[in-house]
Amino acid sequence: MGLLTPDQLESFNSQGYLVIESFSSKDEIDSMVKRMEQLVDQFDPSSTASIFSTKNQQQLTDDYFFESAENISFFFEEKAFGDDGNLRQPKQLSLNKVGHALHEIEPAFKKFSSSEKASGLMSSLGYKRPVIMQSMYIFKQPGIGGEVVPHQDNSFIYTEPQTCTGLWLALEDATILNGCLWAIPGSHKNGLVRKILQR
């Protein structure tokens, strides 16, 4: 069954985004946050030094990046490492994101991704058999990291016809002071500005 009201659907179609307050329960959020803390604690930063940047697309030719489609991989912030090759601060404060198969591998994330409310949301948007392309856990670290420049997600996940919809779940209150998501209303109607070529 669909989850969205006609007014919400109209807003989504005209604006290109929709804000749904309290989409997940506190227990669901706590479960995902706790599991990510465990994954980061277990992660050995000496095993990789992959940097994620929205400005420098070097990682698009990196094997570690491509293999992350089927793994749980860790990506550091710009300037996380000093000239000596060591982290400038603890790994917990140096990561940009973890991705991209959390929804397949980790039960806490899989439970949310395959929940009735998630599938109900996709059903409301007209999806018949939705498939999750990728999942990621994005950090907003204090005092480190590069600027997230304006971009279109379908620059990175391109399909013909356009069939992908992004779901962004804030695991804590998101405000303009701590790294909330920004969108330009109606910009989805302007078409794709740039397509990133991938191998």
Steps between C-alpha positions, in 0.01 A plus 500: 500500500612853428625719782474852357194721486393667173631835633839346579520343156414830335768677703759234414422518128510879488792566737710190435533411868283430803571531872335236718537566872573205734507242222689250717456401862757576769575126532572469126731801506678391818556155348666642187709754692621240749592254225693765310694588815597132527603481133719809533658368821588174320635675191878513458585832328837367386315264263396784268546871451219568256391863504152607393450841338214650304747730323778254412355197321823297514326228703282416201797315351600341830450122542414543868218737404356265237525195724307689770182430300503152651680577826503720805780744421636800688579837343691777673452874496731726305804593711436212743864394462808702579816521292633202695212283377339472842154617597493849647225403745316183611347291220153562644547870414678443168249303293286656229275200435458124507341323203361363281340163584383556856145414392615154385756405763410660833173383664422834670518684167337221303204504741440870435557476125257211459240632746134535407518878536795524260328278244174690558679825422636359175159361414351846546751632246391243243775240539379144437811300590752744650862391534751671727803612300718609790495610861738716695546642845620859471677678785511876552826541687583817694790705370607271217393406151451661165204700380214298357450692179159526332436186297234267364504145627408367157837629378644200686217247459376555148220299343299532179220572562558661840385242752690576823366680806719587799390460861697699757434402863633739764614297800503812715325833473635670187523879498687766304753501785599132484488395136145462378411412142426787262294488181400745229121472461399393151856451376424137409304633204808661346653170393845358563776760508796262507549125466801340665656243270561173678689194392 
